[in-house]
Amino acid sequence: MNLTQQQFEKDVAGHVMQVLRDDGLYRHIRFRAPGSMCMHFDLITWPGTLCYTGDMGTFVFSRLEDMFEFFRTDRRNGDDSKLYINLGYWSEKLQAVDGNRRQATVMEFSEQRYERVLKEKLVCWWRNDCSNATERRELREALEESLLDKGFFAERPETVADAIRMASEFEAEVGGRKFRFEDFWENRLDDYTHSFIWCCYALAWGIRLYDRTTVESPTPEAAH
C-alpha cells in the first residue's frame, strides 16, 4: 500500500527546520528531529535545480529557475492542510536519482498491482468463458495455486520480468477449454517506490513549513 500523508506526518512529527543558507535562489534548509538523524532530509536549491537528500536517498529535480516555486504549484487553490504531490509530473523533472543502494530508480515491481491484474483477468474469464459455478471455482483454484498462492514454498515474483514470465507460463484447462494470459506484458505492474513518495511528501511539507516560517517569523529555526 502506498504511503499516505498521515503516515508521512507521523515520521516527521518531531522535525524542526534549520535554515543553513537562504540567499535568493541559493538555499540549504535542513529538517530533522533534535538529537536524531532518523528520517532527516535537506533541501538544497540553486538556480534551476533542487536537490533533496536524506534518509530516503537523493533526488535532483530541474524545471524552473526557482524550484520552490515549482513545487508550490499544486497547492495554490486547495486546502493548505493537504500535502499536494504530483508523482507523475514531478518524476518527469528528475535529473538524477539515488533512491536505494541496489538500483537508482523511482519505480519498482508492485505485487499489489500484479495481483490486481490477475484477479481482473480472472473475473473477465468468468464473465466470458465460464458457464457455471463449478468451472469458475476450478479456474480460481488453478490461478491461486499457480500464481496467487502465498504459502512458504510458493515462488513469488520480485521483478516485473519475473511476473510477466510466471503469468505467461500459466495454463489451465477447465470445462474443455484452455486458459492462458495473452500479452501480459502490456499490463502495468510497477509503481513508485516508497522512498520517492516519501521524498515528494517531504518536498511539499518542507516548502510549506519554510513558507509559513519565513512569512510569519523569519528565524533560523522553527518547530513544525
N, C-alpha and C positions, 0 to 999 in steps of 0.2 A: 504494500500500500504506500502511495506517495506521501511524502512529508507534508504535514498541514501547517498552517500559520500558528495554530495553538501549540503544536509540538515544538516548532522553532522558537516561539516566545518563551517556552519553558527553558530551553537551552541557554537563552541569553538573559534570563530574568535578573541575574546579578551583575550584568555587564555595566561598565561605565565607559564614557567616551573621553579619550585624551587627544587633544589637538597637538600634534608634534610639529606640524607646519601648516599654515593657512595663508598662502601668498597668491591671491588670484586663482589661476588655474593650477597652481602648484600646491598640492595638499598632501598631507600624511596624517590620517586620522586612525587612531587605534581604539579598538573595542575589546574589553576583557573584564573579567571579574577580578577585583582586587586580590592580589596574592596568588593568582592562579593563571595558568595559560590554557586551561581547558576551554575549548570552543572559541578561542580568541581569533580575531581577524583584524587586518589592517586594510584600509582603503587608501590607495596612493594614486594621485592624478597628476598628469602634466598635459599640455595642450594636445587634444585629440585622443587621449588614451586614459584608461583607468585600469589599475591592477588591483585585484582582490587577492590577498594571500593570508593564509592562516591554517587552522587545523584541517580544514576541508580541502586543502590543496591551493593551487594558484591558477587564476583565470585572468587573462588580459583581454580587454574589450577596446574597440575603437569605432567611433561613429561621428560624434560631434566634437567641436573644439572644447566644450565643457561637458564632460561625461556625467557629471552630477545632474546636469540639466536633462541629459538623455534618459536617465533612469527615473526622473521625476514624471515623465510624460503620462504614464498610465494612471496616475493618481489624481490628476488635475481636477477632474469633475466628479470625483467619487467620495466615498466615506473615508475620512482621514484615519479611522481606526483600522482600516483594512490595508494589508500589505499587497499592493498590486504588483504582480510579477507576470512577465510575458516570456515564457521559456523558449518558445519557438523563435520569436523575433530577436530576443537577446542573444540566443545561441548563434544566430547568423552573424553577429558582430564580434565574435571571438577571433582573436589573433593568435592566441597561444593557450594551451591547456595542459595542466599537470594535475588532473583530478584525482589520481591514485598512483600507487607505485608500480602497478602492473601494466597499465595501459593509459595513455593520455587520451581521454575521450569524455564526452558528456552523455553518451548513450551506452546502454548495456542491455543484455538479454533480460526480458521480463517474463518470469514464469507465470505471472498473473495474466498477461496478455496471451501467452501461449495457451493456457488452459481455457481462457475465454473463447479463443478461436476454435479450439477443439469442440467445445460444448455447442457453439453456434453451428458448426458443421453437423454435429450430431442431430440437433433439432431440425436442420434442413433435411437431412436424410429421413428422419421420422415423418416429416410432413409430405415428402415427395415419393418415398420408396418403401416405407414400412407400413404394411396394411393392417397389422394388428398389434395388440399389446405384447404378445409373446415375442414377435420379431423385434420390436423396439427394445425390449428388455435384453434380448440376446446381443443386439448391436451395442447397447450401452455397456454391457458387461465386457464385451470384446475390447471396446475402446478403453474402459477403465483398467482392464488387466494389462493392456499393452502400453498405454500412454499416460493414464491418469492415476496409476497405482502409486501411492506414496509409501509403500512398505519399505522396510530397511534395505532389502536387496534389490529394489527396483532401480533401473537406470533412469537417471534424471538428466535432462539436457542442461548444460552450463552455458552454452552459447547459442546464438541464432542458428549457426550452421548445424549444431547438434540437433536442435529442434526440427529443422527442415528435413534433415536426414531421417530422424526417427519417424516423423509423420509420413514421409514419402515411402518408408518401408512397411507401413501399416497396411494390412489387408484382412478383411473379414468376409466370410460367406454366410449370409443369413437369408433364409427363405429362397434358396436357389440363386441369389444374386450376390455378386462380389462388390464390396465397398472399399474404395481407395480414395485417398486425398489427391486431387488434381491441382497442380500448380500451387502447392502450399507455400512456395517461396514468395508469392505475391502478397501474403499477409504481413502486416507489421507486427513484429514480435519483440521489438525493443522499446525502451522508454528512457527518460532522462535519469541520470544517476542521482542517488541520494545527495552526493556531495555538491552536484551542480544546483539542484533545487535549493539546498541549504544556502549555497552562495547567493542565489538570486533573492531569497528572503533576506539575507544579511545585507545585500545592497539596498533593498527597499527600506529596511528597518534602520540601517546605519545612516543613510542620507536623510531620512525623515527626522531622526534624532539630531543630526547635525543642523538641519534647517531650523528646527524648533529651538535649539540651543543658541545658535548664532543670532537669531532674531530676537529671542526673549531675554537671554542673558549671556552675552559673548565672553564666557570664561574658559580657561584652559581645560577644565574637566566638568563633566555634567553627568549626573546619575540618570539612569533610564526612568 
